[in-house]
């Protein structure tokens, strides 16, 4: 799974549909039908949605 933001190919797999890029601290979440959701993980552990494209 390649990070759509920074292109890092070494994203960590959290679960079947969730990946984490340790380069830009973004969680990549695939919902059904290839819908992509991105969440930026802040220092306090909270996740904030990111709009792509
Ligand atoms: Zn990234």
mmCIF file of the protein (N, C-alpha, C, O) and its ligand, coordinates in Angstrom:
data_MODEL
# 
_entry.id   MODEL 
# 
loop_
_entity.id 
_entity.type 
_entity.pdbx_number_of_molecules 
1 polymer     1 
2 non-polymer 1 
# 
_entity_poly.entity_id                      1 
_entity_poly.type                           'polypeptide(L)' 
_entity_poly.nstd_linkage                   no 
_entity_poly.nstd_monomer                   no 
_entity_poly.pdbx_seq_one_letter_code       
;(UNK)(UNK)(UNK)(UNK)(UNK)(UNK)(UNK)(UNK)(UNK)(UNK)(UNK)(UNK)(UNK)(UNK)(UNK)(UNK)
(UNK)(UNK)(UNK)(UNK)(UNK)(UNK)(UNK)(UNK)(UNK)(UNK)(UNK)(UNK)(UNK)(UNK)(UNK)(UNK)
(UNK)(UNK)(UNK)(UNK)(UNK)(UNK)(UNK)(UNK)(UNK)(UNK)(UNK)(UNK)(UNK)(UNK)(UNK)(UNK)
(UNK)(UNK)(UNK)(UNK)(UNK)
;
_entity_poly.pdbx_seq_one_letter_code_can   XXXXXXXXXXXXXXXXXXXXXXXXXXXXXXXXXXXXXXXXXXXXXXXXXXXXX 
_entity_poly.pdbx_strand_id                 A 
# 
loop_
_entity_poly_seq.entity_id 
_entity_poly_seq.num 
_entity_poly_seq.mon_id 
_entity_poly_seq.hetero 
1 1  UNK n 
1 2  UNK n 
1 3  UNK n 
1 4  UNK n 
1 5  UNK n 
1 6  UNK n 
1 7  UNK n 
1 8  UNK n 
1 9  UNK n 
1 10 UNK n 
1 11 UNK n 
1 12 UNK n 
1 13 UNK n 
1 14 UNK n 
1 15 UNK n 
1 16 UNK n 
1 17 UNK n 
1 18 UNK n 
1 19 UNK n 
1 20 UNK n 
1 21 UNK n 
1 22 UNK n 
1 23 UNK n 
1 24 UNK n 
1 25 UNK n 
1 26 UNK n 
1 27 UNK n 
1 28 UNK n 
1 29 UNK n 
1 30 UNK n 
1 31 UNK n 
1 32 UNK n 
1 33 UNK n 
1 34 UNK n 
1 35 UNK n 
1 36 UNK n 
1 37 UNK n 
1 38 UNK n 
1 39 UNK n 
1 40 UNK n 
1 41 UNK n 
1 42 UNK n 
1 43 UNK n 
1 44 UNK n 
1 45 UNK n 
1 46 UNK n 
1 47 UNK n 
1 48 UNK n 
1 49 UNK n 
1 50 UNK n 
1 51 UNK n 
1 52 UNK n 
1 53 UNK n 
# 
loop_
_struct_asym.id 
_struct_asym.entity_id 
A 1 
B 2 
# 
loop_
_chem_comp.id 
_chem_comp.type 
_chem_comp.mon_nstd_flag 
UNK 'L-peptide linking' . 
ZN  non-polymer         . 
# 
_pdbx_entity_nonpoly.entity_id   2 
_pdbx_entity_nonpoly.name        ? 
_pdbx_entity_nonpoly.comp_id     ZN 
# 
_pdbx_nonpoly_scheme.asym_id         B 
_pdbx_nonpoly_scheme.entity_id       2 
_pdbx_nonpoly_scheme.mon_id          ZN 
_pdbx_nonpoly_scheme.ndb_seq_num     1 
_pdbx_nonpoly_scheme.pdb_seq_num     101 
_pdbx_nonpoly_scheme.auth_seq_num    101 
_pdbx_nonpoly_scheme.pdb_mon_id      ZN 
_pdbx_nonpoly_scheme.auth_mon_id     ZN 
_pdbx_nonpoly_scheme.pdb_strand_id   A 
_pdbx_nonpoly_scheme.pdb_ins_code    . 
# 
loop_
_atom_site.group_PDB 
_atom_site.id 
_atom_site.type_symbol 
_atom_site.label_atom_id 
_atom_site.label_alt_id 
_atom_site.label_comp_id 
_atom_site.label_asym_id 
_atom_site.label_entity_id 
_atom_site.label_seq_id 
_atom_site.pdbx_PDB_ins_code 
_atom_site.Cartn_x 
_atom_site.Cartn_y 
_atom_site.Cartn_z 
_atom_site.occupancy 
_atom_site.B_iso_or_equiv 
_atom_site.pdbx_formal_charge 
_atom_site.auth_seq_id 
_atom_site.auth_comp_id 
_atom_site.auth_asym_id 
_atom_site.auth_atom_id 
_atom_site.pdbx_PDB_model_num 
ATOM   1   N  N  . UNK A 1 1  ? 0.848   -1.205 0.000  1.00 0.00 ? 1   UNK A N  1 
ATOM   2   C  CA . UNK A 1 1  ? 0.000   0.000  0.000  1.00 0.00 ? 1   UNK A CA 1 
ATOM   3   C  C  . UNK A 1 1  ? 0.877   1.246  0.000  1.00 0.00 ? 1   UNK A C  1 
ATOM   4   O  O  . UNK A 1 1  ? 1.670   1.469  0.914  1.00 0.00 ? 1   UNK A O  1 
ATOM   5   N  N  . UNK A 1 2  ? 0.716   2.040  -1.033 1.00 0.00 ? 2   UNK A N  1 
ATOM   6   C  CA . UNK A 1 2  ? 1.506   3.253  -1.170 1.00 0.00 ? 2   UNK A CA 1 
ATOM   7   C  C  . UNK A 1 2  ? 0.750   4.447  -0.584 1.00 0.00 ? 2   UNK A C  1 
ATOM   8   O  O  . UNK A 1 2  ? -0.445  4.621  -0.824 1.00 0.00 ? 2   UNK A O  1 
ATOM   9   N  N  . UNK A 1 3  ? 1.452   5.245  0.168  1.00 0.00 ? 3   UNK A N  1 
ATOM   10  C  CA . UNK A 1 3  ? 0.813   6.425  0.743  1.00 0.00 ? 3   UNK A CA 1 
ATOM   11  C  C  . UNK A 1 3  ? 0.460   7.404  -0.361 1.00 0.00 ? 3   UNK A C  1 
ATOM   12  O  O  . UNK A 1 3  ? 1.338   7.798  -1.129 1.00 0.00 ? 3   UNK A O  1 
ATOM   13  N  N  . UNK A 1 4  ? -0.800  7.809  -0.463 1.00 0.00 ? 4   UNK A N  1 
ATOM   14  C  CA . UNK A 1 4  ? -1.207  8.708  -1.545 1.00 0.00 ? 4   UNK A CA 1 
ATOM   15  C  C  . UNK A 1 4  ? -0.714  10.133 -1.365 1.00 0.00 ? 4   UNK A C  1 
ATOM   16  O  O  . UNK A 1 4  ? -0.804  10.946 -2.285 1.00 0.00 ? 4   UNK A O  1 
ATOM   17  N  N  . UNK A 1 5  ? -0.201  10.432 -0.205 1.00 0.00 ? 5   UNK A N  1 
ATOM   18  C  CA . UNK A 1 5  ? 0.247   11.798 0.058  1.00 0.00 ? 5   UNK A CA 1 
ATOM   19  C  C  . UNK A 1 5  ? 1.730   11.964 -0.245 1.00 0.00 ? 5   UNK A C  1 
ATOM   20  O  O  . UNK A 1 5  ? 2.118   12.845 -1.012 1.00 0.00 ? 5   UNK A O  1 
ATOM   21  N  N  . UNK A 1 6  ? 2.549   11.122 0.355  1.00 0.00 ? 6   UNK A N  1 
ATOM   22  C  CA . UNK A 1 6  ? 3.994   11.301 0.195  1.00 0.00 ? 6   UNK A CA 1 
ATOM   23  C  C  . UNK A 1 6  ? 4.619   10.240 -0.696 1.00 0.00 ? 6   UNK A C  1 
ATOM   24  O  O  . UNK A 1 6  ? 5.794   10.349 -1.045 1.00 0.00 ? 6   UNK A O  1 
ATOM   25  N  N  . UNK A 1 7  ? 3.852   9.202  -1.075 1.00 0.00 ? 7   UNK A N  1 
ATOM   26  C  CA . UNK A 1 7  ? 4.391   8.184  -1.961 1.00 0.00 ? 7   UNK A CA 1 
ATOM   27  C  C  . UNK A 1 7  ? 5.213   7.131  -1.257 1.00 0.00 ? 7   UNK A C  1 
ATOM   28  O  O  . UNK A 1 7  ? 5.817   6.281  -1.912 1.00 0.00 ? 7   UNK A O  1 
ATOM   29  N  N  . UNK A 1 8  ? 5.251   7.166  0.062  1.00 0.00 ? 8   UNK A N  1 
ATOM   30  C  CA . UNK A 1 8  ? 5.977   6.170  0.834  1.00 0.00 ? 8   UNK A CA 1 
ATOM   31  C  C  . UNK A 1 8  ? 5.361   4.780  0.637  1.00 0.00 ? 8   UNK A C  1 
ATOM   32  O  O  . UNK A 1 8  ? 4.163   4.588  0.845  1.00 0.00 ? 8   UNK A O  1 
ATOM   33  N  N  . UNK A 1 9  ? 6.177   3.836  0.244  1.00 0.00 ? 9   UNK A N  1 
ATOM   34  C  CA . UNK A 1 9  ? 5.663   2.495  -0.022 1.00 0.00 ? 9   UNK A CA 1 
ATOM   35  C  C  . UNK A 1 9  ? 5.766   1.578  1.190  1.00 0.00 ? 9   UNK A C  1 
ATOM   36  O  O  . UNK A 1 9  ? 5.345   0.423  1.128  1.00 0.00 ? 9   UNK A O  1 
ATOM   37  N  N  . UNK A 1 10 ? 6.312   2.069  2.270  1.00 0.00 ? 10  UNK A N  1 
ATOM   38  C  CA . UNK A 1 10 ? 6.487   1.243  3.463  1.00 0.00 ? 10  UNK A CA 1 
ATOM   39  C  C  . UNK A 1 10 ? 5.449   1.581  4.521  1.00 0.00 ? 10  UNK A C  1 
ATOM   40  O  O  . UNK A 1 10 ? 5.782   1.767  5.692  1.00 0.00 ? 10  UNK A O  1 
ATOM   41  N  N  . UNK A 1 11 ? 4.204   1.659  4.109  1.00 0.00 ? 11  UNK A N  1 
ATOM   42  C  CA . UNK A 1 11 ? 3.167   1.943  5.080  1.00 0.00 ? 11  UNK A CA 1 
ATOM   43  C  C  . UNK A 1 11 ? 2.885   0.696  5.907  1.00 0.00 ? 11  UNK A C  1 
ATOM   44  O  O  . UNK A 1 11 ? 2.973   -0.428 5.412  1.00 0.00 ? 11  UNK A O  1 
ATOM   45  N  N  . UNK A 1 12 ? 2.550   0.911  7.160  1.00 0.00 ? 12  UNK A N  1 
ATOM   46  C  CA . UNK A 1 12 ? 2.241   -0.206 8.036  1.00 0.00 ? 12  UNK A CA 1 
ATOM   47  C  C  . UNK A 1 12 ? 0.780   -0.598 7.920  1.00 0.00 ? 12  UNK A C  1 
ATOM   48  O  O  . UNK A 1 12 ? -0.106  0.249  7.802  1.00 0.00 ? 12  UNK A O  1 
ATOM   49  N  N  . UNK A 1 13 ? 0.553   -1.900 7.956  1.00 0.00 ? 13  UNK A N  1 
ATOM   50  C  CA . UNK A 1 13 ? -0.816  -2.384 7.858  1.00 0.00 ? 13  UNK A CA 1 
ATOM   51  C  C  . UNK A 1 13 ? -1.404  -2.535 9.252  1.00 0.00 ? 13  UNK A C  1 
ATOM   52  O  O  . UNK A 1 13 ? -0.879  -3.283 10.076 1.00 0.00 ? 13  UNK A O  1 
ATOM   53  N  N  . UNK A 1 14 ? -2.493  -1.825 9.512  1.00 0.00 ? 14  UNK A N  1 
ATOM   54  C  CA . UNK A 1 14 ? -3.130  -1.888 10.827 1.00 0.00 ? 14  UNK A CA 1 
ATOM   55  C  C  . UNK A 1 14 ? -4.190  -2.971 10.867 1.00 0.00 ? 14  UNK A C  1 
ATOM   56  O  O  . UNK A 1 14 ? -4.323  -3.685 11.861 1.00 0.00 ? 14  UNK A O  1 
ATOM   57  N  N  . UNK A 1 15 ? -4.934  -3.089 9.798  1.00 0.00 ? 15  UNK A N  1 
ATOM   58  C  CA . UNK A 1 15 ? -5.939  -4.129 9.683  1.00 0.00 ? 15  UNK A CA 1 
ATOM   59  C  C  . UNK A 1 15 ? -6.220  -4.341 8.210  1.00 0.00 ? 15  UNK A C  1 
ATOM   60  O  O  . UNK A 1 15 ? -5.490  -3.835 7.358  1.00 0.00 ? 15  UNK A O  1 
ATOM   61  N  N  . UNK A 1 16 ? -7.261  -5.079 7.905  1.00 0.00 ? 16  UNK A N  1 
ATOM   62  C  CA . UNK A 1 16 ? -7.560  -5.437 6.524  1.00 0.00 ? 16  UNK A CA 1 
ATOM   63  C  C  . UNK A 1 16 ? -7.686  -4.214 5.619  1.00 0.00 ? 16  UNK A C  1 
ATOM   64  O  O  . UNK A 1 16 ? -7.254  -4.235 4.467  1.00 0.00 ? 16  UNK A O  1 
ATOM   65  N  N  . UNK A 1 17 ? -8.278  -3.160 6.151  1.00 0.00 ? 17  UNK A N  1 
ATOM   66  C  CA . UNK A 1 17 ? -8.546  -1.990 5.303  1.00 0.00 ? 17  UNK A CA 1 
ATOM   67  C  C  . UNK A 1 17 ? -7.923  -0.716 5.846  1.00 0.00 ? 17  UNK A C  1 
ATOM   68  O  O  . UNK A 1 17 ? -8.282  0.385  5.430  1.00 0.00 ? 17  UNK A O  1 
ATOM   69  N  N  . UNK A 1 18 ? -6.994  -0.868 6.772  1.00 0.00 ? 18  UNK A N  1 
ATOM   70  C  CA . UNK A 1 18 ? -6.395  0.325  7.364  1.00 0.00 ? 18  UNK A CA 1 
ATOM   71  C  C  . UNK A 1 18 ? -4.881  0.248  7.295  1.00 0.00 ? 18  UNK A C  1 
ATOM   72  O  O  . UNK A 1 18 ? -4.276  -0.778 7.606  1.00 0.00 ? 18  UNK A O  1 
ATOM   73  N  N  . UNK A 1 19 ? -4.291  1.346  6.885  1.00 0.00 ? 19  UNK A N  1 
ATOM   74  C  CA . UNK A 1 19 ? -2.838  1.433  6.772  1.00 0.00 ? 19  UNK A CA 1 
ATOM   75  C  C  . UNK A 1 19 ? -2.379  2.713  7.435  1.00 0.00 ? 19  UNK A C  1 
ATOM   76  O  O  . UNK A 1 19 ? -3.144  3.665  7.591  1.00 0.00 ? 19  UNK A O  1 
ATOM   77  N  N  . UNK A 1 20 ? -1.121  2.719  7.819  1.00 0.00 ? 20  UNK A N  1 
ATOM   78  C  CA . UNK A 1 20 ? -0.589  3.906  8.474  1.00 0.00 ? 20  UNK A CA 1 
ATOM   79  C  C  . UNK A 1 20 ? 0.746   4.285  7.869  1.00 0.00 ? 20  UNK A C  1 
ATOM   80  O  O  . UNK A 1 20 ? 1.650   3.456  7.759  1.00 0.00 ? 20  UNK A O  1 
ATOM   81  N  N  . UNK A 1 21 ? 0.862   5.543  7.478  1.00 0.00 ? 21  UNK A N  1 
ATOM   82  C  CA . UNK A 1 21 ? 2.130   6.040  6.950  1.00 0.00 ? 21  UNK A CA 1 
ATOM   83  C  C  . UNK A 1 21 ? 2.876   6.731  8.077  1.00 0.00 ? 21  UNK A C  1 
ATOM   84  O  O  . UNK A 1 21 ? 2.429   7.761  8.582  1.00 0.00 ? 21  UNK A O  1 
ATOM   85  N  N  . UNK A 1 22 ? 4.008   6.172  8.472  1.00 0.00 ? 22  UNK A N  1 
ATOM   86  C  CA . UNK A 1 22 ? 4.787   6.756  9.559  1.00 0.00 ? 22  UNK A CA 1 
ATOM   87  C  C  . UNK A 1 22 ? 5.613   7.940  9.071  1.00 0.00 ? 22  UNK A C  1 
ATOM   88  O  O  . UNK A 1 22 ? 6.252   8.629  9.867  1.00 0.00 ? 22  UNK A O  1 
ATOM   89  N  N  . UNK A 1 23 ? 5.596   8.170  7.786  1.00 0.00 ? 23  UNK A N  1 
ATOM   90  C  CA . UNK A 1 23 ? 6.340   9.292  7.222  1.00 0.00 ? 23  UNK A CA 1 
ATOM   91  C  C  . UNK A 1 23 ? 5.582   10.602 7.420  1.00 0.00 ? 23  UNK A C  1 
ATOM   92  O  O  . UNK A 1 23 ? 6.166   11.609 7.819  1.00 0.00 ? 23  UNK A O  1 
ATOM   93  N  N  . UNK A 1 24 ? 4.292   10.582 7.142  1.00 0.00 ? 24  UNK A N  1 
ATOM   94  C  CA . UNK A 1 24 ? 3.502   11.807 7.309  1.00 0.00 ? 24  UNK A CA 1 
ATOM   95  C  C  . UNK A 1 24 ? 2.413   11.628 8.359  1.00 0.00 ? 24  UNK A C  1 
ATOM   96  O  O  . UNK A 1 24 ? 1.515   12.464 8.464  1.00 0.00 ? 24  UNK A O  1 
ATOM   97  N  N  . UNK A 1 25 ? 2.481   10.548 9.141  1.00 0.00 ? 25  UNK A N  1 
ATOM   98  C  CA . UNK A 1 25 ? 1.535   10.299 10.229 1.00 0.00 ? 25  UNK A CA 1 
ATOM   99  C  C  . UNK A 1 25 ? 0.089   10.388 9.766  1.00 0.00 ? 25  UNK A C  1 
ATOM   100 O  O  . UNK A 1 25 ? -0.734  11.096 10.346 1.00 0.00 ? 25  UNK A O  1 
ATOM   101 N  N  . UNK A 1 26 ? -0.186  9.653  8.715  1.00 0.00 ? 26  UNK A N  1 
ATOM   102 C  CA . UNK A 1 26 ? -1.519  9.637  8.155  1.00 0.00 ? 26  UNK A CA 1 
ATOM   103 C  C  . UNK A 1 26 ? -2.042  8.204  8.161  1.00 0.00 ? 26  UNK A C  1 
ATOM   104 O  O  . UNK A 1 26 ? -1.346  7.265  7.775  1.00 0.00 ? 26  UNK A O  1 
ATOM   105 N  N  . UNK A 1 27 ? -3.272  8.067  8.604  1.00 0.00 ? 27  UNK A N  1 
ATOM   106 C  CA . UNK A 1 27 ? -3.915  6.774  8.546  1.00 0.00 ? 27  UNK A CA 1 
ATOM   107 C  C  . UNK A 1 27 ? -4.760  6.715  7.284  1.00 0.00 ? 27  UNK A C  1 
ATOM   108 O  O  . UNK A 1 27 ? -5.552  7.615  7.003  1.00 0.00 ? 27  UNK A O  1 
ATOM   109 N  N  . UNK A 1 28 ? -4.577  5.638  6.532  1.00 0.00 ? 28  UNK A N  1 
ATOM   110 C  CA . UNK A 1 28 ? -5.279  5.464  5.258  1.00 0.00 ? 28  UNK A CA 1 
ATOM   111 C  C  . UNK A 1 28 ? -6.334  4.389  5.462  1.00 0.00 ? 28  UNK A C  1 
ATOM   112 O  O  . UNK A 1 28 ? -6.026  3.267  5.862  1.00 0.00 ? 28  UNK A O  1 
ATOM   113 N  N  . UNK A 1 29 ? -7.552  4.737  5.191  1.00 0.00 ? 29  UNK A N  1 
ATOM   114 C  CA . UNK A 1 29 ? -8.654  3.824  5.460  1.00 0.00 ? 29  UNK A CA 1 
ATOM   115 C  C  . UNK A 1 29 ? -9.448  3.571  4.191  1.00 0.00 ? 29  UNK A C  1 
ATOM   116 O  O  . UNK A 1 29 ? -9.974  4.498  3.576  1.00 0.00 ? 29  UNK A O  1 
ATOM   117 N  N  . UNK A 1 30 ? -9.528  2.295  3.807  1.00 0.00 ? 30  UNK A N  1 
ATOM   118 C  CA . UNK A 1 30 ? -10.332 1.929  2.658  1.00 0.00 ? 30  UNK A CA 1 
ATOM   119 C  C  . UNK A 1 30 ? -11.701 1.460  3.113  1.00 0.00 ? 30  UNK A C  1 
ATOM   120 O  O  . UNK A 1 30 ? -11.840 0.446  3.797  1.00 0.00 ? 30  UNK A O  1 
ATOM   121 N  N  . UNK A 1 31 ? -12.694 2.215  2.720  1.00 0.00 ? 31  UNK A N  1 
ATOM   122 C  CA . UNK A 1 31 ? -14.045 1.715  2.953  1.00 0.00 ? 31  UNK A CA 1 
ATOM   123 C  C  . UNK A 1 31 ? -14.484 0.958  1.703  1.00 0.00 ? 31  UNK A C  1 
ATOM   124 O  O  . UNK A 1 31 ? -13.677 0.712  0.806  1.00 0.00 ? 31  UNK A O  1 
ATOM   125 N  N  . UNK A 1 32 ? -15.723 0.601  1.645  1.00 0.00 ? 32  UNK A N  1 
ATOM   126 C  CA . UNK A 1 32 ? -16.180 -0.196 0.515  1.00 0.00 ? 32  UNK A CA 1 
ATOM   127 C  C  . UNK A 1 32 ? -16.071 0.555  -0.812 1.00 0.00 ? 32  UNK A C  1 
ATOM   128 O  O  . UNK A 1 32 ? -16.051 1.786  -0.844 1.00 0.00 ? 32  UNK A O  1 
ATOM   129 N  N  . UNK A 1 33 ? -16.003 -0.190 -1.881 1.00 0.00 ? 33  UNK A N  1 
ATOM   130 C  CA . UNK A 1 33 ? -15.948 0.346  -3.245 1.00 0.00 ? 33  UNK A CA 1 
ATOM   131 C  C  . UNK A 1 33 ? -14.759 1.282  -3.443 1.00 0.00 ? 33  UNK A C  1 
ATOM   132 O  O  . UNK A 1 33 ? -14.862 2.312  -4.110 1.00 0.00 ? 33  UNK A O  1 
ATOM   133 N  N  . UNK A 1 34 ? -13.638 0.904  -2.853 1.00 0.00 ? 34  UNK A N  1 
ATOM   134 C  CA . UNK A 1 34 ? -12.391 1.633  -3.062 1.00 0.00 ? 34  UNK A CA 1 
ATOM   135 C  C  . UNK A 1 34 ? -12.441 3.093  -2.641 1.00 0.00 ? 34  UNK A C  1 
ATOM   136 O  O  . UNK A 1 34 ? -11.650 3.912  -3.107 1.00 0.00 ? 34  UNK A O  1 
ATOM   137 N  N  . UNK A 1 35 ? -13.371 3.408  -1.762 1.00 0.00 ? 35  UNK A N  1 
ATOM   138 C  CA . UNK A 1 35 ? -13.380 4.771  -1.265 1.00 0.00 ? 35  UNK A CA 1 
ATOM   139 C  C  . UNK A 1 35 ? -12.226 4.948  -0.295 1.00 0.00 ? 35  UNK A C  1 
ATOM   140 O  O  . UNK A 1 35 ? -11.987 4.104  0.569  1.00 0.00 ? 35  UNK A O  1 
ATOM   141 N  N  . UNK A 1 36 ? -11.537 6.025  -0.444 1.00 0.00 ? 36  UNK A N  1 
ATOM   142 C  CA . UNK A 1 36 ? -10.335 6.267  0.334  1.00 0.00 ? 36  UNK A CA 1 
ATOM   143 C  C  . UNK A 1 36 ? -10.573 7.403  1.316  1.00 0.00 ? 36  UNK A C  1 
ATOM   144 O  O  . UNK A 1 36 ? -11.034 8.482  0.943  1.00 0.00 ? 36  UNK A O  1 
ATOM   145 N  N  . UNK A 1 37 ? -10.253 7.144  2.564  1.00 0.00 ? 37  UNK A N  1 
ATOM   146 C  CA . UNK A 1 37 ? -10.339 8.200  3.561  1.00 0.00 ? 37  UNK A CA 1 
ATOM   147 C  C  . UNK A 1 37 ? -8.990  8.337  4.242  1.00 0.00 ? 37  UNK A C  1 
ATOM   148 O  O  . UNK A 1 37 ? -8.327  7.345  4.547  1.00 0.00 ? 37  UNK A O  1 
ATOM   149 N  N  . UNK A 1 38 ? -8.600  9.565  4.474  1.00 0.00 ? 38  UNK A N  1 
ATOM   150 C  CA . UNK A 1 38 ? -7.313  9.823  5.113  1.00 0.00 ? 38  UNK A CA 1 
ATOM   151 C  C  . UNK A 1 38 ? -7.535  10.586 6.415  1.00 0.00 ? 38  UNK A C  1 
ATOM   152 O  O  . UNK A 1 38 ? -8.356  11.499 6.498  1.00 0.00 ? 38  UNK A O  1 
ATOM   153 N  N  . UNK A 1 39 ? -6.780  10.181 7.416  1.00 0.00 ? 39  UNK A N  1 
ATOM   154 C  CA . UNK A 1 39 ? -6.857  10.865 8.696  1.00 0.00 ? 39  UNK A CA 1 
ATOM   155 C  C  . UNK A 1 39 ? -5.459  11.199 9.161  1.00 0.00 ? 39  UNK A C  1 
ATOM   156 O  O  . UNK A 1 39 ? -4.588  10.331 9.214  1.00 0.00 ? 39  UNK A O  1 
ATOM   157 N  N  . UNK A 1 40 ? -5.248  12.443 9.494  1.00 0.00 ? 40  UNK A N  1 
ATOM   158 C  CA . UNK A 1 40 ? -3.967  12.830 10.055 1.00 0.00 ? 40  UNK A CA 1 
ATOM   159 C  C  . UNK A 1 40 ? -3.996  12.613 11.551 1.00 0.00 ? 40  UNK A C  1 
ATOM   160 O  O  . UNK A 1 40 ? -4.894  13.092 12.244 1.00 0.00 ? 40  UNK A O  1 
ATOM   161 N  N  . UNK A 1 41 ? -3.003  11.884 12.047 1.00 0.00 ? 41  UNK A N  1 
ATOM   162 C  CA . UNK A 1 41 ? -2.935  11.604 13.471 1.00 0.00 ? 41  UNK A CA 1 
ATOM   163 C  C  . UNK A 1 41 ? -2.070  12.664 14.149 1.00 0.00 ? 41  UNK A C  1 
ATOM   164 O  O  . UNK A 1 41 ? -0.891  12.825 13.834 1.00 0.00 ? 41  UNK A O  1 
ATOM   165 N  N  . UNK A 1 42 ? -2.680  13.374 15.078 1.00 0.00 ? 42  UNK A N  1 
ATOM   166 C  CA . UNK A 1 42 ? -1.947  14.428 15.765 1.00 0.00 ? 42  UNK A CA 1 
ATOM   167 C  C  . UNK A 1 42 ? -1.207  13.875 16.973 1.00 0.00 ? 42  UNK A C  1 
ATOM   168 O  O  . UNK A 1 42 ? -1.375  12.717 17.356 1.00 0.00 ? 42  UNK A O  1 
ATOM   169 N  N  . UNK A 1 43 ? -0.381  14.740 17.565 1.00 0.00 ? 43  UNK A N  1 
ATOM   170 C  CA . UNK A 1 43 ? 0.463   14.297 18.685 1.00 0.00 ? 43  UNK A CA 1 
ATOM   171 C  C  . UNK A 1 43 ? -0.351  13.800 19.870 1.00 0.00 ? 43  UNK A C  1 
ATOM   172 O  O  . UNK A 1 43 ? 0.107   12.949 20.632 1.00 0.00 ? 43  UNK A O  1 
ATOM   173 N  N  . UNK A 1 44 ? -1.559  14.334 20.026 1.00 0.00 ? 44  UNK A N  1 
ATOM   174 C  CA . UNK A 1 44 ? -2.390  13.894 21.146 1.00 0.00 ? 44  UNK A CA 1 
ATOM   175 C  C  . UNK A 1 44 ? -3.175  12.635 20.819 1.00 0.00 ? 44  UNK A C  1 
ATOM   176 O  O  . UNK A 1 44 ? -3.973  12.167 21.631 1.00 0.00 ? 44  UNK A O  1 
ATOM   177 N  N  . UNK A 1 45 ? -2.950  12.091 19.639 1.00 0.00 ? 45  UNK A N  1 
ATOM   178 C  CA . UNK A 1 45 ? -3.585  10.839 19.277 1.00 0.00 ? 45  UNK A CA 1 
ATOM   179 C  C  . UNK A 1 45 ? -4.918  10.994 18.563 1.00 0.00 ? 45  UNK A C  1 
ATOM   180 O  O  . UNK A 1 45 ? -5.539  10.006 18.171 1.00 0.00 ? 45  UNK A O  1 
ATOM   181 N  N  . UNK A 1 46 ? -5.348  12.220 18.398 1.00 0.00 ? 46  UNK A N  1 
ATOM   182 C  CA . UNK A 1 46 ? -6.627  12.415 17.732 1.00 0.00 ? 46  UNK A CA 1 
ATOM   183 C  C  . UNK A 1 46 ? -6.446  12.355 16.215 1.00 0.00 ? 46  UNK A C  1 
ATOM   184 O  O  . UNK A 1 46 ? -5.381  12.677 15.689 1.00 0.00 ? 46  UNK A O  1 
ATOM   185 N  N  . UNK A 1 47 ? -7.501  11.939 15.529 1.00 0.00 ? 47  UNK A N  1 
ATOM   186 C  CA . UNK A 1 47 ? -7.458  11.790 14.080 1.00 0.00 ? 47  UNK A CA 1 
ATOM   187 C  C  . UNK A 1 47 ? -8.329  12.843 13.418 1.00 0.00 ? 47  UNK A C  1 
ATOM   188 O  O  . UNK A 1 47 ? -9.486  13.041 13.787 1.00 0.00 ? 47  UNK A O  1 
ATOM   189 N  N  . UNK A 1 48 ? -7.753  13.509 12.440 1.00 0.00 ? 48  UNK A N  1 
ATOM   190 C  CA . UNK A 1 48 ? -8.497  14.532 11.735 1.00 0.00 ? 48  UNK A CA 1 
ATOM   191 C  C  . UNK A 1 48 ? -8.589  14.183 10.257 1.00 0.00 ? 48  UNK A C  1 
ATOM   192 O  O  . UNK A 1 48 ? -7.568  13.901 9.630  1.00 0.00 ? 48  UNK A O  1 
ATOM   193 N  N  . UNK A 1 49 ? -9.793  14.198 9.688  1.00 0.00 ? 49  UNK A N  1 
ATOM   194 C  CA . UNK A 1 49 ? -9.962  13.842 8.279  1.00 0.00 ? 49  UNK A CA 1 
ATOM   195 C  C  . UNK A 1 49 ? -9.229  14.810 7.360  1.00 0.00 ? 49  UNK A C  1 
ATOM   196 O  O  . UNK A 1 49 ? -9.164  16.012 7.617  1.00 0.00 ? 49  UNK A O  1 
ATOM   197 N  N  . UNK A 1 50 ? -8.688  14.261 6.297  1.00 0.00 ? 50  UNK A N  1 
ATOM   198 C  CA . UNK A 1 50 ? -8.009  15.060 5.281  1.00 0.00 ? 50  UNK A CA 1 
ATOM   199 C  C  . UNK A 1 50 ? -8.779  14.902 3.972  1.00 0.00 ? 50  UNK A C  1 
ATOM   200 O  O  . UNK A 1 50 ? -9.179  13.795 3.608  1.00 0.00 ? 50  UNK A O  1 
ATOM   201 N  N  . UNK A 1 51 ? -8.977  15.979 3.290  1.00 0.00 ? 51  UNK A N  1 
ATOM   202 C  CA . UNK A 1 51 ? -9.604  15.910 1.981  1.00 0.00 ? 51  UNK A CA 1 
ATOM   203 C  C  . UNK A 1 51 ? -8.511  15.730 0.923  1.00 0.00 ? 51  UNK A C  1 
ATOM   204 O  O  . UNK A 1 51 ? -7.528  16.471 0.901  1.00 0.00 ? 51  UNK A O  1 
ATOM   205 N  N  . UNK A 1 52 ? -8.694  14.749 0.060  1.00 0.00 ? 52  UNK A N  1 
ATOM   206 C  CA . UNK A 1 52 ? -7.715  14.491 -0.996 1.00 0.00 ? 52  UNK A CA 1 
ATOM   207 C  C  . UNK A 1 52 ? -8.279  14.966 -2.329 1.00 0.00 ? 52  UNK A C  1 
ATOM   208 O  O  . UNK A 1 52 ? -9.487  14.932 -2.561 1.00 0.00 ? 52  UNK A O  1 
ATOM   209 N  N  . UNK A 1 53 ? -7.397  15.398 -3.178 1.00 0.00 ? 53  UNK A N  1 
ATOM   210 C  CA . UNK A 1 53 ? -7.709  15.871 -4.530 1.00 0.00 ? 53  UNK A CA 1 
ATOM   211 C  C  . UNK A 1 53 ? -8.829  16.903 -4.550 1.00 0.00 ? 53  UNK A C  1 
ATOM   212 O  O  . UNK A 1 53 ? -9.201  17.391 -5.618 1.00 0.00 ? 53  UNK A O  1 
HETATM 213 ZN ZN . ZN  B 2 .  ? 2.816   9.403  3.701  1.00 0.00 ? 101 ZN  A ZN 1 
# 
